[in-house]
């Protein structure tokens, strides 16, 4: 399917140069040219058009693994709430990819690379996210098998099949490739269980390892290479 003519911001995102929003900012700054002419917002390109970025376009990209504590919202804090941006003392300006609800804790990837947001969060990409979950009572084999096969939620949506592993009588590991709002909690509720503790321990190849709540580490080296390769960016 030929998607041309294509908006210039979509074109730059498709080429993994930056996100659409970042592309718009570059265009506003006059750093994008189409066939030697400075691009303007809304411009469209054809397949054989020459698209250039000014030589001074160089953005250093940062990636961090952060252990979000319970009680902290991912972003958009309301009232007396505190968000990751309020409490994480990361030296660079970064943002969270996806979210964890206020009552949950664990791994959040923080970055200034807008290219990866959709690549991680789009369920069609089927990237794995792993959680350790404790419920309010001993689990039955029926509960474990129903969770693995998919559960019909309160809005009628049936979750995708997923990987389940029992850790102990009231705790399990679950690997999802989608991320509906409060999905694991809603899945458990639908089957008569309540979540007591929920921790995300892995996103793709990035693991929380020994990070304590509120701590972070930079993702780099082989770990970063494998992560970006998994997203189709290297």
BELJO-V16861 format. One record per residue. D_CENTER is the distance of its C-alpha to the mean C-alpha in whole Angstrom. Layout:
D_CENTER
D_CENTER
This chain:
28
29
26
29
30
26
25
25
21
20
22
20
17
18
20
17
18
16
14
17
17
18
20
22
22
24
26
27
28
30
28
28
31
32
35
36
36
33
30
30
27
28
29
29
29
31
30
33
33
32
29
29
27
30
30
29
25
24
21
20
16
15
12
12
11
12
14
14
17
18
20
17
15
11
13
16
19
22
25
25
22
20
16
14
16
19
19
17
20
18
21
18
17
13
10
7
4
4
7
10
13
16
18
15
15
13
10
8
7
9
10
12
11
11
11
8
6
8
8
5
5
9
10
13
12
12
10
11
9
12
14
18
19
23
25
28
30
31
29
31
31
31
28
26
27
26
22
22
24
22
23
24
22
24
23
24
21
21
18
18
20
18
19
21
23
25
26
28
30
28
24
22
19
17
14
13
11
10
9
12
13
14
15
16
19
20
20
22
24
25
27
29
27
25
22
24
21
17
15
12
13
11
8
10
13
12
14
14
18
20
18
20
19
18
18
16
17
16
15
17
20
20
16
15
17
16
12
13
15
13
11
15
15
18
